[in-house]
Amino acid sequence: MKQVSLASWLKFAIATTLYLAFLYWVGSWWGLLVVPFIFDLYITRRIRWTWWKDSDSPVTRTVMSWVDAIVFAGVAMYFFNQFFFQNYVIPSSSLEKSLLTGDYLLVSKLAYGPRIPQTPLYMPLTQHTLPVLGTKSYLDWPQWDYRRVKGLGHPQLGDIVVFNYPSGDVVALQAQNQDYYRMACEIGQQILLQQGDSARLLPGQSYAEQQAIFQRIFTAGESYIKQNPQQFGEVVTRPTDRRENYVKRLVGMPGQTLQIKNGTVYLDGKAMPQPEKVQQNYEVTLNYGLDEDFLKEHDISAEDLGNTDGAGHYIIPLTTATKKALLAQKGLVKSIRPATPYGDWLYPLNMAKTWTTNDYGPLWIPKKGATLRLTLDNLPIYERCIRNYEGNTLEVRGQDILINGQKVTSYTFRLDYYWLEGDNRDNSADSRFWGFVPEDHVVGKPLFIWLSLNPDYGIFNGGIRWHRLFNWVGDLK
């Protein structure tokens, strides 16, 4: 072995120490197999890692230098995105006016602890689909069990959280922005109505009756979706960490009982303060149009004004401050009143209820290690947690509930669950529609807005929201 310089030994010591610290953090000692290669890279140098530099061909040297740089960047980006930080852009108005469509966020994986990837083989900087090609950006094998390494803290009430969309386990590829289950129910009910079958879930029906009706509705819708791939695309399933990323506010913690009364969230019977910039829908009639300066000042987007009959009648989401500003415009508002809340196909889809988005629950949020008494009345609320998220078989025979083939009267949960809602309360597809967010779906916590682009304006015409740049998301209460 050639004489090794002190600098090489120092580089080896630093690299090895950092690498071992990383292995200790993630708890994966299989990585020790890499240590001999690190030793060779700095000390023995028996492997010609940069063989192309000695090539007589300038083409080989140029091409391989680019390949080397790309591979290094790809590997570095993979680990950076997987374990430390990730970029996220707000695609919709569900969190307005706290976060706006076009806000670019730096998301910390360290805040709650990064997950060991369930699907470790994927293309960096993609979630589930390769750009241009439109194919899957990940391999289904291998699949690893959920495990989260220690982070800086845990999700707290009021946090804005990035997570994998729970209902994104099944997706119609040409309708990815729609909840597959809710879409199937809405389509199925329309089909049955056209056939003269007014199937509906109604209070007073037995559990067996409700499930039979629900299956009839859902099956009709799902069959239609699968029979029309030109409209809906292929129907695929996705593992947890390859499901679409969503961002909402955490409004209910594990073990708490949540209820919504007249738009206010109650936890364990206590009213929770509304976020400062929470919005509610109002039916508004205007005597004349809103000027551009007012729209920009109050971040009212074209999407906000999109629900109109063209005659000055709107359904507009407004914060308390924006509502006051609107009413302060002399002669502008002819009438204003709260809009009718949404009440169809709320979670759980297979249970009859009279809930709306403004008056919802009560329901208990599952907590790791807590045991719940199961009945046919509450089973629809928790069966997705038991079956889909915690991997059990579940069936009902008569009045008996069977989990993994055994008759049970209770269930002890293995995961914590959270309840998340958008601040744009009447225009947010959130837990009221698709239920609990399991802990293994939590991605991270947004830190700050590093760029904000208004999709309604050009870059040089107010398209950059300068006042939002580098605002801390933690300040958006």
LUMVOFI-835533 format. One record per residue (C-alpha): residue number from 1; residue in three letters; x, y, z. Coordinates in steps of 0.001 Angstrom, whole numbers. Layout:
{NUM; 'ALA'; {X; Y; Z}}
...
//
This chain:
{1; 'MET'; {0; 0; 0}}
{2; 'LYS'; {1313; 3387; -937}}
{3; 'GLN'; {2202; 5947; 1702}}
{4; 'VAL'; {-1067; 7590; 2800}}
{5; 'SER'; {-1045; 11260; 3696}}
{6; 'LEU'; {-2357; 12621; 6971}}
{7; 'ALA'; {-4963; 14591; 5002}}
{8; 'SER'; {-6364; 11346; 3527}}
{9; 'TRP'; {-6619; 9782; 6979}}
{10; 'LEU'; {-8414; 12871; 8294}}
{11; 'LYS'; {-10865; 12831; 5365}}
{12; 'PHE'; {-11500; 9129; 5947}}
{13; 'ALA'; {-12051; 9698; 9679}}
{14; 'ILE'; {-14492; 12585; 9100}}
{15; 'ALA'; {-16421; 10764; 6363}}
{16; 'THR'; {-16657; 7564; 8388}}
{17; 'THR'; {-17728; 9370; 11553}}
{18; 'LEU'; {-20502; 11232; 9742}}
{19; 'TYR'; {-21619; 8067; 7982}}
{20; 'LEU'; {-21714; 6030; 11213}}
{21; 'ALA'; {-23646; 8824; 12931}}
{22; 'PHE'; {-26186; 8679; 10088}}
{23; 'LEU'; {-26493; 4884; 10422}}
{24; 'TYR'; {-26997; 5223; 14175}}
{25; 'TRP'; {-29710; 7848; 13609}}
{26; 'VAL'; {-31677; 5783; 11085}}
{27; 'GLY'; {-30962; 2500; 12896}}
{28; 'SER'; {-29864; 637; 9788}}
{29; 'TRP'; {-26647; -1316; 10384}}
{30; 'TRP'; {-26722; -2985; 6992}}
{31; 'GLY'; {-25013; 197; 5915}}
{32; 'LEU'; {-21805; -997; 7582}}
{33; 'LEU'; {-21194; -2977; 4385}}
{34; 'VAL'; {-20312; 350; 2755}}
{35; 'VAL'; {-17499; 1191; 5218}}
{36; 'PRO'; {-14826; -914; 3398}}
{37; 'PHE'; {-15583; 1033; 217}}
{38; 'ILE'; {-15150; 4341; 2070}}
{39; 'PHE'; {-11808; 3005; 3356}}
{40; 'ASP'; {-10745; 2129; -170}}
{41; 'LEU'; {-11875; 5498; -1534}}
{42; 'TYR'; {-9611; 7439; 854}}
{43; 'ILE'; {-6859; 4983; 1898}}
{44; 'THR'; {-6122; 1861; -192}}
{45; 'ARG'; {-7488; 3139; -3527}}
{46; 'ARG'; {-7492; -302; -5115}}
{47; 'ILE'; {-10773; 366; -6934}}
{48; 'ARG'; {-10361; 2813; -9800}}
{49; 'TRP'; {-13348; 4981; -8976}}
{50; 'THR'; {-12448; 7595; -11618}}
{51; 'TRP'; {-10991; 5294; -14270}}
{52; 'TRP'; {-12215; 7459; -17142}}
{53; 'LYS'; {-9867; 10299; -16190}}
{54; 'ASP'; {-6998; 8163; -17526}}
{55; 'SER'; {-8775; 7356; -20792}}
{56; 'ASP'; {-7174; 8395; -24078}}
{57; 'SER'; {-10603; 9277; -25466}}
{58; 'PRO'; {-11754; 12864; -24774}}
{59; 'VAL'; {-15339; 11758; -25493}}
{60; 'THR'; {-15145; 9105; -22768}}
{61; 'ARG'; {-13660; 11575; -20295}}
{62; 'THR'; {-16356; 14179; -21052}}
{63; 'VAL'; {-19308; 11778; -21019}}
{64; 'MET'; {-18223; 9950; -17867}}
{65; 'SER'; {-17500; 13185; -16019}}
{66; 'TRP'; {-21101; 14230; -16695}}
{67; 'VAL'; {-22397; 10791; -15655}}
{68; 'ASP'; {-20347; 11013; -12458}}
{69; 'ALA'; {-21742; 14470; -11647}}
{70; 'ILE'; {-25327; 13447; -12395}}
{71; 'VAL'; {-25111; 10259; -10321}}
{72; 'PHE'; {-23560; 12126; -7395}}
{73; 'ALA'; {-26227; 14853; -7579}}
{74; 'GLY'; {-28995; 12255; -7827}}
{75; 'VAL'; {-27778; 10289; -4810}}
{76; 'ALA'; {-27256; 13462; -2773}}
{77; 'MET'; {-30717; 14765; -3710}}
{78; 'TYR'; {-32279; 11390; -2856}}
{79; 'PHE'; {-30933; 11462; 705}}
{80; 'PHE'; {-31529; 15196; 1143}}
{81; 'ASN'; {-35196; 14892; 103}}
{82; 'GLN'; {-35775; 11636; 1949}}
{83; 'PHE'; {-34304; 12545; 5314}}
{84; 'PHE'; {-33974; 16319; 5615}}
{85; 'PHE'; {-35929; 18825; 3471}}
{86; 'GLN'; {-38317; 18837; 529}}
{87; 'ASN'; {-39905; 21480; -1677}}
{88; 'TYR'; {-43698; 21679; -1847}}
{89; 'VAL'; {-45973; 24005; -3833}}
{90; 'ILE'; {-49538; 24820; -2766}}
{91; 'PRO'; {-51714; 23554; -5669}}
{92; 'SER'; {-55166; 24677; -4468}}
{93; 'SER'; {-56979; 27174; -2274}}
{94; 'SER'; {-57811; 24775; 583}}
{95; 'LEU'; {-55570; 26602; 3113}}
{96; 'GLU'; {-56323; 30173; 2048}}
{97; 'LYS'; {-55822; 32736; 3345}}
{98; 'SER'; {-53061; 31246; 5512}}
{99; 'LEU'; {-51307; 29653; 2540}}
{100; 'LEU'; {-52125; 30695; -1023}}
{101; 'THR'; {-52161; 28860; -4319}}
{102; 'GLY'; {-48661; 29299; -5751}}
{103; 'ASP'; {-46827; 29433; -2406}}
{104; 'TYR'; {-43595; 27407; -2520}}
{105; 'LEU'; {-42692; 25872; 841}}
{106; 'LEU'; {-39550; 24368; 2304}}
{107; 'VAL'; {-40778; 21320; 4231}}
{108; 'SER'; {-38731; 19918; 7108}}
{109; 'LYS'; {-38628; 16127; 7437}}
{110; 'LEU'; {-36625; 16617; 10639}}
{111; 'ALA'; {-39519; 18325; 12450}}
{112; 'TYR'; {-41382; 15061; 13138}}
{113; 'GLY'; {-38630; 12641; 12137}}
{114; 'PRO'; {-38167; 11337; 8578}}
{115; 'ARG'; {-39698; 8013; 7577}}
{116; 'ILE'; {-37609; 5142; 6323}}
{117; 'PRO'; {-38975; 4886; 2756}}
{118; 'GLN'; {-41633; 2251; 2161}}
{119; 'THR'; {-40641; 2179; -1526}}
{120; 'PRO'; {-36888; 2905; -1425}}
{121; 'LEU'; {-36290; 2647; -5172}}
{122; 'TYR'; {-37688; 5794; -6782}}
{123; 'MET'; {-36512; 8671; -8934}}
{124; 'PRO'; {-35454; 11693; -6814}}
{125; 'LEU'; {-37599; 14851; -7080}}
{126; 'THR'; {-40669; 12869; -8196}}
{127; 'GLN'; {-43617; 11704; -6107}}
{128; 'HIS'; {-45184; 8965; -8214}}
{129; 'THR'; {-44936; 9854; -11917}}
{130; 'LEU'; {-42011; 10557; -14247}}
{131; 'PRO'; {-42384; 13886; -16070}}
{132; 'VAL'; {-42748; 13732; -19859}}
{133; 'LEU'; {-42903; 9910; -19899}}
{134; 'GLY'; {-45943; 9783; -17590}}
{135; 'THR'; {-44911; 6385; -16163}}
{136; 'LYS'; {-44380; 5301; -12558}}
{137; 'SER'; {-41317; 6862; -10977}}
{138; 'TYR'; {-40823; 4064; -8431}}
{139; 'LEU'; {-40451; 282; -8235}}
{140; 'ASP'; {-43011; -1713; -6243}}
{141; 'TRP'; {-40264; -3980; -4921}}
{142; 'PRO'; {-38844; -3938; -2329}}
{143; 'GLN'; {-41531; -2769; 122}}
{144; 'TRP'; {-40429; -1934; 3676}}
{145; 'ASP'; {-42582; -1649; 6792}}
{146; 'TYR'; {-43313; 1739; 8314}}
{147; 'ARG'; {-40620; 3106; 10584}}
{148; 'ARG'; {-39884; 6692; 11587}}
{149; 'VAL'; {-36555; 7832; 12996}}
{150; 'LYS'; {-36285; 10318; 15847}}
{151; 'GLY'; {-36979; 13917; 14896}}
{152; 'LEU'; {-37030; 17275; 16627}}
{153; 'GLY'; {-40586; 16911; 17901}}
{154; 'HIS'; {-44083; 15602; 17258}}
{155; 'PRO'; {-47167; 17017; 15489}}
{156; 'GLN'; {-48905; 19610; 17644}}
{157; 'LEU'; {-52411; 21028; 17563}}
{158; 'GLY'; {-52532; 23949; 15121}}
{159; 'ASP'; {-49511; 22829; 13086}}
{160; 'ILE'; {-49687; 23033; 9309}}
{161; 'VAL'; {-48673; 19535; 8204}}
{162; 'VAL'; {-47659; 17952; 4889}}
{163; 'PHE'; {-48878; 14361; 4569}}
{164; 'ASN'; {-49661; 11640; 2040}}
{165; 'TYR'; {-53295; 11723; 938}}
{166; 'PRO'; {-54989; 8798; 2759}}
{167; 'SER'; {-57580; 8124; 39}}
{168; 'GLY'; {-54810; 8175; -2579}}
{169; 'ASP'; {-54310; 4416; -2240}}
{170; 'VAL'; {-56539; 4028; -5321}}
{171; 'VAL'; {-56348; 6561; -8169}}
{172; 'ALA'; {-57886; 6991; -11627}}
{173; 'LEU'; {-54933; 8400; -13546}}
{174; 'GLN'; {-56917; 10925; -15586}}
{175; 'ALA'; {-58854; 12122; -12542}}
{176; 'GLN'; {-56052; 12260; -9974}}
{177; 'ASN'; {-57378; 15441; -8376}}
{178; 'GLN'; {-60553; 13629; -7282}}
{179; 'ASP'; {-61073; 11258; -4375}}
{180; 'TYR'; {-61601; 7895; -6107}}
{181; 'TYR'; {-64030; 6557; -3487}}
{182; 'ARG'; {-66191; 9668; -3361}}
{183; 'MET'; {-66148; 9940; -7159}}
{184; 'ALA'; {-67315; 6331; -7482}}
{185; 'CYS'; {-70152; 6958; -5004}}
{186; 'GLU'; {-71332; 10121; -6768}}
{187; 'ILE'; {-71259; 8438; -10179}}
{188; 'GLY'; {-72868; 5256; -8856}}
{189; 'GLN'; {-75743; 7120; -7251}}
{190; 'GLN'; {-76413; 8995; -10506}}
{191; 'ILE'; {-76388; 5730; -12474}}
{192; 'LEU'; {-78805; 4051; -10078}}
{193; 'LEU'; {-81126; 7079; -10152}}
{194; 'GLN'; {-81192; 6911; -13950}}
{195; 'GLN'; {-82178; 3259; -13602}}
{196; 'GLY'; {-85014; 4162; -11243}}
{197; 'ASP'; {-83164; 2974; -8142}}
{198; 'SER'; {-83179; 5749; -5504}}
{199; 'ALA'; {-80716; 3939; -3236}}
{200; 'ARG'; {-79699; 6124; -288}}
{201; 'LEU'; {-78198; 5598; 3130}}
{202; 'LEU'; {-80759; 6693; 5709}}
{203; 'PRO'; {-80786; 6851; 9526}}
{204; 'GLY'; {-82697; 3926; 10998}}
{205; 'GLN'; {-81390; 1390; 8515}}
{206; 'SER'; {-79518; -1552; 9988}}
{207; 'TYR'; {-75794; -1978; 9512}}
{208; 'ALA'; {-76394; -4772; 6993}}
{209; 'GLU'; {-78879; -2644; 5025}}
{210; 'GLN'; {-76504; 322; 4889}}
{211; 'GLN'; {-73561; -1792; 3717}}
{212; 'ALA'; {-75660; -3503; 1052}}
{213; 'ILE'; {-76892; -155; -279}}
{214; 'PHE'; {-73419; 1361; -165}}
{215; 'GLN'; {-71897; -1571; -2050}}
{216; 'ARG'; {-74607; -1296; -4713}}
{217; 'ILE'; {-73848; 2411; -5179}}
{218; 'PHE'; {-70066; 2059; -5060}}
{219; 'THR'; {-69949; -974; -7355}}
{220; 'ALA'; {-72062; 803; -9979}}
{221; 'GLY'; {-69729; 3798; -9917}}
{222; 'GLU'; {-66514; 1796; -9863}}
{223; 'SER'; {-67676; -364; -12770}}
{224; 'TYR'; {-68438; 2746; -14803}}
{225; 'ILE'; {-65006; 4253; -14058}}
{226; 'LYS'; {-63178; 1054; -15053}}
{227; 'GLN'; {-65281; 639; -18199}}
{228; 'ASN'; {-64407; 4154; -19381}}
{229; 'PRO'; {-60589; 4381; -19323}}
{230; 'GLN'; {-60645; 7030; -22063}}
{231; 'GLN'; {-62362; 9373; -19583}}
{232; 'PHE'; {-60846; 8307; -16262}}
{233; 'GLY'; {-57632; 6544; -17266}}
{234; 'GLU'; {-56206; 3405; -15703}}
{235; 'VAL'; {-57153; 2702; -12085}}
{236; 'VAL'; {-53994; 2042; -10025}}
{237; 'THR'; {-53003; 1512; -6409}}
{238; 'ARG'; {-50155; 3334; -4675}}
{239; 'PRO'; {-48085; 2595; -1557}}
{240; 'THR'; {-48305; 5052; 1324}}
{241; 'ASP'; {-45202; 7140; 592}}
{242; 'ARG'; {-45979; 7436; -3137}}
{243; 'ARG'; {-49441; 8911; -2607}}
{244; 'GLU'; {-50022; 12570; -3421}}
{245; 'ASN'; {-48721; 15097; -881}}
{246; 'TYR'; {-51381; 17271; 775}}
{247; 'VAL'; {-51060; 20118; 3274}}
{248; 'LYS'; {-53676; 21015; 5926}}
{249; 'ARG'; {-53905; 22285; 9493}}
{250; 'LEU'; {-53933; 19807; 12373}}
{251; 'VAL'; {-57170; 20418; 14309}}
{252; 'GLY'; {-57605; 17130; 16208}}
{253; 'MET'; {-55065; 15024; 18109}}
{254; 'PRO'; {-54990; 11279; 18902}}
{255; 'GLY'; {-57331; 10362; 21754}}
{256; 'GLN'; {-59471; 13502; 21477}}
{257; 'THR'; {-63187; 13579; 20690}}
{258; 'LEU'; {-63900; 16010; 17869}}
{259; 'GLN'; {-67140; 17720; 16943}}
{260; 'ILE'; {-67896; 20655; 14659}}
{261; 'LYS'; {-70789; 22926; 15617}}
{262; 'ASN'; {-71762; 25808; 13345}}
{263; 'GLY'; {-68285; 25782; 11830}}
{264; 'THR'; {-66400; 25807; 15158}}
{265; 'VAL'; {-64231; 22819; 16099}}
{266; 'TYR'; {-64782; 21394; 19591}}
{267; 'LEU'; {-62253; 19052; 21198}}
{268; 'ASP'; {-63425; 17067; 24219}}
{269; 'GLY'; {-66328; 19510; 24469}}
{270; 'LYS'; {-64184; 22666; 24437}}
{271; 'ALA'; {-64444; 25199; 21586}}
{272; 'MET'; {-61143; 25769; 19794}}
{273; 'PRO'; {-60123; 29260; 18629}}
{274; 'GLN'; {-60375; 29721; 14864}}
{275; 'PRO'; {-57179; 30390; 12919}}
{276; 'GLU'; {-56837; 34109; 12257}}
{277; 'LYS'; {-57211; 33735; 8488}}
{278; 'VAL'; {-59848; 30994; 8380}}
{279; 'GLN'; {-62419; 31475; 5601}}
{280; 'GLN'; {-66101; 30658; 5288}}
{281; 'ASN'; {-68246; 30740; 2156}}
{282; 'TYR'; {-70752; 33561; 1747}}
{283; 'GLU'; {-73465; 34103; -835}}
{284; 'VAL'; {-72790; 37633; -2020}}
{285; 'THR'; {-74639; 39903; -4449}}
{286; 'LEU'; {-72609; 42892; -5693}}
{287; 'ASN'; {-73900; 46061; -7296}}
{288; 'TYR'; {-70694; 46454; -9326}}
{289; 'GLY'; {-67441; 44578; -9913}}
{290; 'LEU'; {-64400; 44471; -7650}}
{291; 'ASP'; {-61392; 46452; -8851}}
{292; 'GLU'; {-58005; 44818; -9369}}
{293; 'ASP'; {-56296; 46684; -6509}}
{294; 'PHE'; {-58867; 45374; -4018}}
{295; 'LEU'; {-58438; 41807; -5331}}
{296; 'LYS'; {-54633; 41984; -4992}}
{297; 'GLU'; {-54708; 43621; -1571}}
{298; 'HIS'; {-56961; 40910; -138}}
{299; 'ASP'; {-55532; 38006; -2174}}
{300; 'ILE'; {-58904; 37259; -3789}}
{301; 'SER'; {-58175; 34945; -6704}}
{302; 'ALA'; {-60033; 34161; -9911}}
{303; 'GLU'; {-60805; 30781; -8316}}
{304; 'ASP'; {-62526; 32573; -5413}}
{305; 'LEU'; {-64742; 34472; -7853}}
{306; 'GLY'; {-65345; 31473; -10107}}
{307; 'ASN'; {-68606; 30346; -8485}}
{308; 'THR'; {-70996; 32904; -9992}}
{309; 'ASP'; {-74060; 33095; -12192}}
{310; 'GLY'; {-72593; 36030; -14126}}
{311; 'ALA'; {-75144; 38508; -12778}}
{312; 'GLY'; {-73282; 39760; -9734}}
{313; 'HIS'; {-74203; 36783; -7551}}
{314; 'TYR'; {-71211; 34968; -6057}}
{315; 'ILE'; {-70289; 32333; -3520}}
{316; 'ILE'; {-67034; 33767; -2149}}
{317; 'PRO'; {-64759; 32448; 640}}
{318; 'LEU'; {-64034; 35340; 3024}}
{319; 'THR'; {-62038; 35855; 6188}}
{320; 'THR'; {-63576; 38056; 8869}}
{321; 'ALA'; {-61213; 40887; 7852}}
{322; 'THR'; {-61994; 40565; 4131}}
{323; 'LYS'; {-65716; 40498; 4835}}
{324; 'LYS'; {-65413; 43772; 6765}}
{325; 'ALA'; {-63349; 45315; 3963}}
{326; 'LEU'; {-65956; 44241; 1415}}
{327; 'LEU'; {-68794; 45761; 3410}}
{328; 'ALA'; {-66754; 48957; 3847}}
{329; 'GLN'; {-66843; 49559; 66}}
{330; 'LYS'; {-69653; 52084; -241}}
{331; 'GLY'; {-72571; 50793; -2312}}
{332; 'LEU'; {-70739; 47621; -3361}}
{333; 'VAL'; {-72576; 44867; -1464}}
{334; 'LYS'; {-76269; 44382; -2115}}
{335; 'SER'; {-76638; 41337; 124}}
{336; 'ILE'; {-74431; 38851; 1985}}
{337; 'ARG'; {-75226; 35715; 3998}}
{338; 'PRO'; {-73496; 32444; 4941}}
{339; 'ALA'; {-73585; 29834; 2166}}
{340; 'THR'; {-75238; 26436; 2625}}
{341; 'PRO'; {-72676; 23927; 3967}}
{342; 'TYR'; {-71867; 20734; 2069}}
{343; 'GLY'; {-73540; 17563; 3317}}
{344; 'ASP'; {-73154; 14763; 741}}
{345; 'TRP'; {-70644; 11899; 881}}
{346; 'LEU'; {-68809; 12944; 4009}}
{347; 'TYR'; {-66608; 10474; 5891}}
{348; 'PRO'; {-67416; 7676; 6496}}
{349; 'LEU'; {-69020; 7135; 3115}}
{350; 'ASN'; {-70760; 3912; 4154}}
{351; 'MET'; {-72599; 5292; 7183}}
{352; 'ALA'; {-75922; 7144; 7254}}
{353; 'LYS'; {-75658; 10498; 9046}}
{354; 'THR'; {-77098; 13994; 9063}}
{355; 'TRP'; {-73710; 15691; 9356}}
{356; 'THR'; {-72550; 18622; 7231}}
{357; 'THR'; {-69158; 20312; 6866}}
{358; 'ASN'; {-70318; 22888; 9457}}
{359; 'ASP'; {-71997; 20447; 11868}}
{360; 'TYR'; {-70025; 17219; 12033}}
{361; 'GLY'; {-69511; 14415; 14532}}
{362; 'PRO'; {-68864; 13749; 17334}}
{363; 'LEU'; {-66194; 11110; 16780}}
{364; 'TRP'; {-63179; 9867; 18710}}
{365; 'ILE'; {-59739; 10091; 17065}}
{366; 'PRO'; {-57806; 6806; 17467}}
{367; 'LYS'; {-54681; 6805; 19620}}
{368; 'LYS'; {-51795; 4314; 19634}}
{369; 'GLY'; {-52291; 1791; 22425}}
{370; 'ALA'; {-55871; 2913; 23173}}
{371; 'THR'; {-58644; 312; 23103}}
{372; 'LEU'; {-62033; 1114; 21574}}
{373; 'ARG'; {-65225; -850; 22129}}
{374; 'LEU'; {-66469; -1815; 18671}}
{375; 'THR'; {-70133; -1871; 17721}}
{376; 'LEU'; {-71931; -2032; 14404}}
{377; 'ASP'; {-72842; 1631; 14959}}
{378; 'ASN'; {-69257; 2916; 15167}}
{379; 'LEU'; {-67555; 301; 12977}}
{380; 'PRO'; {-67911; 2322; 9733}}
{381; 'ILE'; {-65900; 5149; 11331}}
{382; 'TYR'; {-62951; 2911; 12227}}
{383; 'GLU'; {-62988; 17; 9766}}
{384; 'ARG'; {-60673; 1801; 7289}}
{385; 'CYS'; {-58144; 2320; 10095}}
{386; 'ILE'; {-58366; -1323; 11143}}
{387; 'ARG'; {-58344; -2832; 7655}}
{388; 'ASN'; {-56471; -454; 5328}}
{389; 'TYR'; {-54029; 1341; 7610}}
{390; 'GLU'; {-53227; -1391; 10146}}
{391; 'GLY'; {-53427; -4368; 7770}}
{392; 'ASN'; {-56075; -6571; 9391}}
{393; 'THR'; {-58847; -8586; 7811}}
{394; 'LEU'; {-62275; -7449; 8964}}
{395; 'GLU'; {-65717; -8881; 8314}}
{396; 'VAL'; {-69171; -8844; 9840}}
{397; 'ARG'; {-71262; -11980; 10232}}
{398; 'GLY'; {-74730; -11152; 11461}}
{399; 'GLN'; {-74155; -9139; 14631}}
{400; 'ASP'; {-70575; -10364; 15102}}
{401; 'ILE'; {-67407; -8422; 14166}}
{402; 'LEU'; {-64436; -10581; 13172}}
{403; 'ILE'; {-60858; -9280; 12955}}
{404; 'ASN'; {-58301; -11693; 11506}}
{405; 'GLY'; {-60941; -14422; 11791}}
{406; 'GLN'; {-61540; -13894; 15519}}
{407; 'LYS'; {-64752; -12538; 17032}}
{408; 'VAL'; {-64019; -9280; 18866}}
{409; 'THR'; {-65851; -6633; 20842}}
{410; 'SER'; {-62943; -4160; 20987}}
{411; 'TYR'; {-59797; -3147; 19133}}
{412; 'THR'; {-56453; -1698; 20279}}
{413; 'PHE'; {-54922; 679; 17746}}
{414; 'ARG'; {-51277; 362; 16694}}
{415; 'LEU'; {-50926; 3851; 15184}}
{416; 'ASP'; {-51716; 7423; 16164}}
{417; 'TYR'; {-54221; 9244; 13961}}
{418; 'TYR'; {-54809; 12939; 13274}}
{419; 'TRP'; {-57666; 15111; 12033}}
{420; 'LEU'; {-56693; 17778; 9506}}
{421; 'GLU'; {-58731; 20538; 7865}}
{422; 'GLY'; {-58062; 23427; 5513}}
{423; 'ASP'; {-58441; 27029; 6679}}
{424; 'ASN'; {-60636; 27644; 3626}}
{425; 'ARG'; {-63210; 25590; 5483}}
{426; 'ASP'; {-66016; 25426; 2911}}
{427; 'ASN'; {-63688; 24748; -27}}
{428; 'SER'; {-61345; 22167; 1452}}
{429; 'ALA'; {-61349; 18433; 761}}
{430; 'ASP'; {-60069; 17309; 4144}}
{431; 'SER'; {-60691; 14856; 6993}}
{432; 'ARG'; {-64406; 15605; 6876}}
{433; 'PHE'; {-64417; 13869; 3475}}
{434; 'TRP'; {-61739; 11171; 3801}}
{435; 'GLY'; {-61254; 10707; 7529}}
{436; 'PHE'; {-58242; 10166; 9737}}
{437; 'VAL'; {-54606; 10693; 8750}}
{438; 'PRO'; {-52449; 7845; 10149}}
{439; 'GLU'; {-49045; 8712; 11598}}
{440; 'ASP'; {-47300; 6753; 8827}}
{441; 'HIS'; {-48747; 9226; 6275}}
{442; 'VAL'; {-47185; 12286; 7938}}
{443; 'VAL'; {-44387; 13733; 5752}}
{444; 'GLY'; {-43184; 16839; 7544}}
{445; 'LYS'; {-43742; 20428; 8625}}
{446; 'PRO'; {-43450; 23468; 6322}}
{447; 'LEU'; {-40878; 25965; 7563}}
{448; 'PHE'; {-41217; 29038; 5371}}
{449; 'ILE'; {-42453; 30343; 2027}}
{450; 'TRP'; {-39431; 30790; -237}}
{451; 'LEU'; {-41414; 31894; -3300}}
{452; 'SER'; {-45019; 32939; -3921}}
{453; 'LEU'; {-46481; 33252; -7431}}
{454; 'ASN'; {-49988; 34505; -8101}}
{455; 'PRO'; {-51403; 32323; -10925}}
{456; 'ASP'; {-53836; 35099; -11943}}
{457; 'TYR'; {-51091; 37559; -12930}}
{458; 'GLY'; {-47878; 37599; -14923}}
{459; 'ILE'; {-44421; 37741; -13339}}
{460; 'PHE'; {-44074; 41451; -14172}}
{461; 'ASN'; {-47689; 42325; -13359}}
{462; 'GLY'; {-48004; 41512; -9687}}
{463; 'GLY'; {-47384; 37807; -10203}}
{464; 'ILE'; {-44731; 37648; -7469}}
{465; 'ARG'; {-46161; 38194; -4000}}
{466; 'TRP'; {-43074; 39890; -2553}}
{467; 'HIS'; {-44696; 40447; 840}}
{468; 'ARG'; {-45002; 36677; 1376}}
{469; 'LEU'; {-41392; 35707; 654}}
{470; 'PHE'; {-39598; 34075; 3602}}
{471; 'ASN'; {-42640; 34294; 5859}}
{472; 'TRP'; {-42441; 31560; 8520}}
{473; 'VAL'; {-45323; 29098; 8227}}
{474; 'GLY'; {-45285; 28667; 12003}}
{475; 'ASP'; {-46481; 32268; 12302}}
{476; 'LEU'; {-49638; 31529; 10290}}
{477; 'LYS'; {-51989; 30790; 13166}}
//
